[in-house]
């Protein structure tokens, strides 16, 4: 049975998926609209994306003001950080971290105005997510992975970064 847990971040939910495992491997349902709606998730998801990265690659912080996301890691292991990027919120800068993997079958539901970053902990990992809006690079905000206003504690000092993630930029 799928279980949903609140986190310390308002609107961010941790979802424990129900996996069926036997000698052949693993089967799991990663999304069921009726179940999510029954549990208060009203967002309609319109786009699925994934990235595959190698160990020590760090992507983010990225987000926008409108998009809900459901994050999962179907291969490997990632350290996911979600940060409140709503500059009008008293909770701006609050963050939480989660380890997602193909073994623990966790998902994280992330509301709009929150940024995401993920660090690959395994040799390789897939970061998969559903979005409630179509990707619009012009609507995105991004912050440096080690922006001092967030004080995120990363389990690495020198990750592999893109140019965007090294410098950050606000929308």
TALINGI-V422058 format. One record per backbone hydrogen bond with DSSP energy under -0.5 kcal/mol. CO is the residue of the C=O (numbers start at 1). NH is the residue of the N-H. E is the energy in kcal/mol with one decimal. If there is no record, write none. Layout:
BEGIN
CO/NH/E  CO/NH/E
END
This chain:
BEGIN
3/16/-3.1  5/14/-2.9  8/10/-0.6  9/12/-1.8  11/13/-0.5  12/7/-1.2  13/15/-0.5  13/109/-2.6  14/5/-3.1  14/16/-0.5  15/17/-0.8  15/107/-2.4  16/3/-2.1  17/19/-0.7  18/29/-0.6  19/21/-0.6  20/27/-2.3  22/25/-1.4  25/22/-2.2  27/20/-3.1  28/30/-0.6  32/36/-2.3  33/37/-2.7  34/38/-2.3  35/39/-1.2  36/41/-2.8  37/40/-2.0  40/42/-1.0  43/45/-0.5  47/131/-3.0  49/129/-2.8  51/127/-2.8  53/125/-2.3  54/57/-1.8  56/160/-3.1  57/120/-2.3  59/118/-2.5  61/143/-1.5  62/116/-2.4  63/141/-2.7  64/113/-2.7  68/132/-1.8  69/110/-3.3  70/130/-1.8  71/108/-1.8  72/128/-2.8  75/126/-2.5  76/102/-1.9  77/121/-2.7  77/122/-1.4  78/80/-0.7  78/100/-2.0  79/119/-2.2  80/98/-2.4  81/117/-1.8  82/96/-2.2  83/85/-0.7  83/115/-2.7  84/93/-2.9  85/87/-1.1  86/89/-2.1  89/92/-1.4  91/94/-2.5  94/84/-2.9  96/82/-2.6  98/80/-3.3  98/100/-0.6  100/78/-2.9  101/105/-1.3  105/17/-2.5  106/73/-0.6  107/15/-3.0  108/71/-2.9  108/110/-0.5  109/13/-1.5  110/69/-2.4  111/114/-0.7  113/85/-2.3  115/83/-2.4  116/61/-0.7  116/62/-1.8  117/81/-3.1  118/59/-2.5  119/79/-2.8  119/121/-0.5  120/56/-2.3  123/55/-1.7  125/53/-2.4  126/75/-0.7  126/128/-0.6  127/51/-2.2  128/72/-2.8  129/49/-2.8  130/70/-1.5  131/46/-2.6  131/47/-1.6  136/139/-1.6  136/140/-0.5  137/140/-0.8  141/63/-1.5  142/169/-1.4  144/147/-1.7  147/150/-1.5  147/151/-1.1  152/154/-0.8  159/161/-0.6  160/58/-2.6  162/166/-1.4  163/167/-2.0  164/168/-2.8  165/145/-1.4  169/142/-2.8
END
